[in-house]
Amino acid sequence: MLRKMLLSKLHRATVTECNMHYNASIKIDQELLKLSGMREYEQVEVWDINNGERFSTYIIPGEPGSRTIGIYGAAARKVQVGDIVIIVNYGLMDEEELDSYQPCIILLDENNNPLS
């Protein structure tokens, strides 16, 4: 049996830009992608702490070191610049993989710098 498990989480990321007139996606700094193990074009869920909105989209890479968290397309109506969000991805694992599995959880400060 396969179980859908949390792979990684960017916790308390600050939205740095929004643009409704762009193809739907979320732009995440490439350094944060590498640190979390998230990949370009991977599906993620985004949860806005400020207003409770939740949505799914896919990742596009942002400039390394920019600390960009950009929300685009229709999802840009659900958040505002400055909102705090949680970004998560999931993967399927079998029972054997779960014995030694730990998700990657990255806590971010107000400038999207990793705290851990």
N, C-alpha and C positions, 0 to 999 in steps of 0.2 A: 504494500500500500504506500502511496505517496502522500505526504502532508505538505500543505502550503505554509511555508515558514517565513518569518521576517529575515531578510538577508542583511539589510542595513537601514540606518535611519540618520538623517541630518536633523537634529533636534534644535528647535528655536532659531531657525534661519530667518534672517530679515530680508523681506522683499525689497530689492533695490531698483527695479523698474517694471513697468507694465505697459503693454502696447496691444490694443485690441486689433489693430490693422496689420497683424503679422500672423503667419500660419501657426496654428495651435502647437504649443510646446512650452517647456520650461528650460531656461538657460541656467546652467550651473557651472561655476568656476571649475576648470579642469583639475586643479589641485584638490578640490573637495571631492570630485568624482573619483580620483585615484585613491584618496584616503579612505573613502567609503566603500569602494569596490563597485560603485554604480557605473553604468556604461552608456555611451551615446546611443540614442534611439530606444533605450529600455523604457518600459512603462513604469511609471511611479504614481503613487497616490500623494496628494498634497492636502494637508489639513490646516486651515487658517485658525490660529488660536484666538485672534481678535474677534472674529465674527462667526465662527463655527462652520464656515463653508468647507466642503470637501469635494475634490474632483480628481480625475485621473488624466494624465497626459504622458508625453514622452520627452526624453532628455535631448537637448542639444548642448554641446560644450561651449562654455564661456572662456574668455581669455584667462590663462593661468595667472593666479595672483590677484585677479580683479575682485574676487569675493562676490561676484555677481550672482544674484538669484532673480532672474527675470521671468515674468509670467506673461504669456502671449496668447493671442487669439481670444476666443470667447471666455476662457478662464480669467482673462484680465478684468472682466466685470465682477469677479468674485473676490478680488483682493485689492489692496491699495499699497502703494509704496510705503514702507515702514511697518507693514503688518508682519507679525511673527508667524512662521509656518513650520510644520513638521513634514518632512519629505521621506517617504518610505518605499522600499521595493521588496518583493517577495520572490521566493523560488520554491520549486518542488524538490523534496528530499525523501529518500527512503528511510526506513527505520534504522538501518546500519549507520547512515550518515548522521543521524540525530544524536547518537551516543557521544560524539565528540564536538558537536556543533555549538557555536556561539555567534550571535549576530554582531555586526559592527555598528556600534552606536556612537555617533560623533555629536557632542554637545558644542554648540556655537555661541560666541558672544554677540553683542549687538552689531559688530562689524563683520560678522560671518567668519571670524577666526576661530579655529578649533581650540577648545578648552582642554580636551583630553587626548 
